[in-house]
């Protein structure tokens, strides 16, 4: 396909195969992406932000990889070789076996990066055992990474990046024949080094080679410069009949062939691979960020997302990659967004990014709407927190299960009721939960409740429970925000004081200074506090929709005039009633409110029972208008939450 034809297809057929194969992003927070096609099956791997493991996922289409179940097939060692910086895995099928090439450092020498190989004899790389074949030995025991392999005219080659000692460069591109998938069969030959200015920004780098054979030539794309917005792709080419081990056979493009697009808002594209669509369409697989400024070491910024887009070929037979495609608008969210399949009583949603699964998780209070024979209000007691997840940025959700929460007997143990989770992650990656705990199952509301702090490393299993000492013995519905000076500030409902909103501060999440009432003009619960458009905002459930308050200092609050938010019923499914107990997710200039509804309460004559008790989660986009918040709950909500853009 020529560049002109490709452009014509984009202009005339925006929903054509060209657009269909543009998946930006495909998977959040997976750098150095690699897609291997084997028949009609696609396999994905890439660098995970923790640099601690290799995961694979499989699907029947490239698009299907986004929601495919990730499987960890190998984890780093505790010490010695392969114990740190697990980078850039690539999956290859060679002579009936599967091989994973990757780079790794040592826990006691984290920059001693070397190349390693795993082997699997299973027909499916998602199954079977992976055997460590060890380090690929090269001319020098020096910084080396990003191995890839290809076969040409009966010879299998390895191509990789390595630092030549005393060169003053970070890495060159090398090639050598292979004796077997992990052993060189001859001398390595350097075929590219950082020559041009665009290859030497931040660091002097050529790395991440990927091979594609077309039009009588061998092309090797590679990445250059540091891994910030300067990161870009170069291209090497050799005739198919040339001696590939002769450096003179390779010719380098003097300009980048794929680089940052300010217009499209995509920065630092690189470390690419190639695959094909179902009809043989050529697809470029790469990572990039959607913002320029990085306020820490780029390697500590996890938001290089895996992306896929088609590319064509110029009349001279060279690839035409174009520019990184802009990110499309998110999908329209389901309505209702989610219903719990077990008890059908989902309420009090909390949305958080799960970095290990590269998906959004929703924690929610689960009330036993379906249960029969329960007296009083026992139906809102007695369940664990539910968990749902979204692999498409929040538009659709599926049930995961329940949170495993370890509570001591004095807090009710296994018989405790769990309400209103607040979940957040600190700068060290430890997850925290502030959970409302009722020490049992009761028929009325007149019993103690505590806010309990727990921690987790995986968001599923929670322990180290610690009840917080706050204003009374009946406190519920914590929310938290990190202040500019580093303090944690928590707001909660003190039921002993006419259900007013109180607040407290902590420097360590264990010791709290309670400051008393901050909002008490009317009763309310379920506060959620966030920053947006120059204000602090607090939204509370006042049982007639949601009360809205704003503040310039997070202590003195002004109430929004007029109707409450979500006070007037909507027209969508399960949304024809008031909105209740929300969470708000801020993503730059956009914000989304997640809330729950009791759909059966649309008809006041429905007797108490399942239809009146069941509840659904909904989402709507917030708007900032005339200094206050509004939302049109009946408008389609386009959503694709990006963990790199969402405000913690």
Buried (B, 14 or more C-beta within 10 A) or exposed (E): BEBEEBBEBBEEEEEEBBBBBBBBBBBBBBBBBBBBBBEEBBBBBBBBBEBBBBBBBBBEBBBEBBBBEBEEBBEBBEEEBBBBBBBBBBBBEBEEBBBBBBBBBBBEEEEBBBBBBBBBEEEEBBEBEBEBBBBBEBBEEBBBBBBBBBBEEEEBBBBBBBBBEEBEBBBBBBBBBBEBBBBBEEEBBBBBBBBBEBBBBBBBBBBBBBBBEBEEBBBBBBBBBBBBBBBBBBBBBBEEEBEBBEEEBBEBBEEBBBBBBEEBBBBBBBBBBBBBBEEEBBBBBBBBBBBEEBEEEBBEBBBBBBBBBBBBBEEEEBBBBBBBBBBEEBBEBBBBBBBBEBBBBBBBBBBBBBBBBBBBBBBBBBBBBBBEEBEEEBBBBBBBBBBBBBBBBBBBBEBBEBBBBEBEEEBBEEBBBBBBBBBBBEEEEEBBBBBBBBBBBBEEEEBBBBBBBBBBEEBBEBEEBBBBEBBEEBBBBBBBBEEEEEEBBBBBBBBEBEBBBBBBBBEEBEEBEBEEEBBBEBBBBBBBBBEBEEBBBBBBBBBEBBBBBBBEEBEEBEEBEEEBBBBEBBEBEBBBBBBBBBBBBBBEEBBBBBBBBBBBBBEEEEEEEBBBBBBBBBBBBBEBEEEBBBBEBEEEBBBBBBBBBBEE
